[in-house]
Structure formats: structure tokens, C-alpha cells
Amino acid sequence: MRTPIKKKLILLLILVVLFAGFVAVRFFFLNSQNVYGRIRVVSSPSATVFINNLVVGRTPFEDKYKTGDYIMKLIPEKTATETASWQGKIQVYKNALTYVNRELGTSDLGSAGEIFAITKMDKSSSTGEIYVETEPQGAIVYLDNDEKGVAPLILTQVVKGDHELSVFMPGFLRRTQKVNVDAGYKVNASFKLGFDPNQKQLSSLSPPPDKTATTSAVSTKEQVKIKDTPTGWLRVRTEPSVNASESAKVNPGETYDILSEKEGWYEIQYDLKNTGWVYSQYVEKINP
């Protein structure tokens, strides 16, 4: 009599374990399918917001969405007939805010904006990180007015708290945003730079060359002319790299002979004895 009862108990125990396993798997599966983040969108001028080709509202707009990738499109109001629309890919992360800001110009070239999202780092840390990418690539990245390098760029060991993040490239308008960095988290920042419409005007107002200069004073070598920079001067590096140490500073408008060229950098002689490297984005090449 004991053997059949024992078999029944074992069978019942197996059924209980299987049921518990089914409930656990179903719970975790459904829970993973219901992870949300938030999307906040602002624009100038106001625009209709499309997400995956569906109208969801007008800017300013904010709502929660499941984690994943989405295609967003902003179409300006009918009153802004000369304003270009915008379309791009955004990502929604778990319990995080994806912030989209667009300044819509008359064309894509004149439009600008940024997309910010925060993700948890792979390992715990007492500091945070900032990843910066720009369109077009190659903009100089500044954190709290300190030049950090050329985008795309990741800034590590960023102290927790509020910071000022900005990007700049000659010929384009500078973009600046306040960011808050939390320990153990990475801020993902994507900037779109708008063309500076004053560049052509400024070039047309440049004074003509001094025709009184003697030919003996004109260099026969290729030269570079230092462009305007946000800091009012340009760093000269000891090596052709943004991570190289600074050897000197040169001023906008000054010209220097090119000694050599390497991967977007020019070697110049900035005084009678010393040479260094300047980044090509901040200089204008002049042929003799």
C-alpha cells in the first residue's frame, strides 16, 4: 500500500515543481516585455511628432515607451512652410529618459539639435562617462570649457554632478548643453551641428591682401592661416594627436609655413627654434 502512495506523492511533487517553473518563466518573460523608458521631445518651431510613422502628438511632447529602437519624425506646423522636417533613429532605455531637441531650419544644413540618453555602465563606479558623437564628425568636444578631443569621443571618469558639454567645428554654430552625470552611468550625447550662415559674409568682408608687400617677404612654402576659435587661440601639440601635450598657443589670423602633414594635422614652426602640430579643422591652407 505504501508504494502507490509514495508514487502519487512523487508525481504530485513533480507537478508542483513544473507549475512553479512555468509561473516563474511566464513572470520573468512578461516582466521583460514590460520594461519602459520615457521620451521627451522639444522643437523650434513646434512640430507634429511621428513615432514609427504614427502621429503621437505635438512638441513639446513626453510619454513612456517600451525599451527598444524607434524612428522619429518631426514635421513643422503648416505656418512654418519654409522649415525643414527631421527624421532620425532614437533608443529608449529601461527606466531612463531619452531627450530630443531639434532646431528646425530652412534646410537640413541649417538645422541643429541633440539627442541625450542615459545608460547604466557595465561595472559599478564612483564616476560616470559621457559618449559624444557629432554630425558632421570631427567636432572639438569641450567639457566645462576644457578641450577634450575630437568626436566621436568617450569621456571616462567624469565626476558626478552637473557639467557643461559643448561641441564646435569651424563653419558651424557651437552647440552647448548642461548634463548631469551620475556615478555608474553613461550619458550618450549625439549633436547635429547647423551651418553658420555668417561664414560666407565674413569671408566676403575680409580685407584684400596687402599688395605693397615685397616679394622677398612672401614665403614660397605652403602655409596655414589660423582660424577663429571659441577660446580665442589654438593649441599647438607636440605630436599629431589631441592627447599630446601642449607646446604653445597661436592666435587667429597668424600664418605659418607647413613643414609636414599627417592624418589631418599640420606641422608648423611657431618660433625660431620650435615646431609643433595644429589640427587641420582650425586652420586654412594657403598655397604660395
Buried (B, 14 or more C-beta within 10 A) or exposed (E): EEEEEEEEEEEEEEEEEEEEEEEEEEEEEEEEEEEBBBBBBBBBEBBBBBBEEEEBEBBEBEEEBEBEEBEBBBBBEEEBEEBBBBEBEBBBBEEBBBBBBBBBBEEBEBBBBBBBBBBBBEEEBEBBBBBBBBBEEBBBBBBEEEBBBBBBBBBEEBEBEEBEBBBBBBEBBBBBBEBEBBBBBBBBBBBBBBBBEEEEEEEEEEEEEEEEEEEEEEEEEBBBEBBEBEBEBBBBBBBBBBEBEEBBEBEBEBBBBBBEBEEEBBBBEBEEEEBBBBBBBBBEEBEE
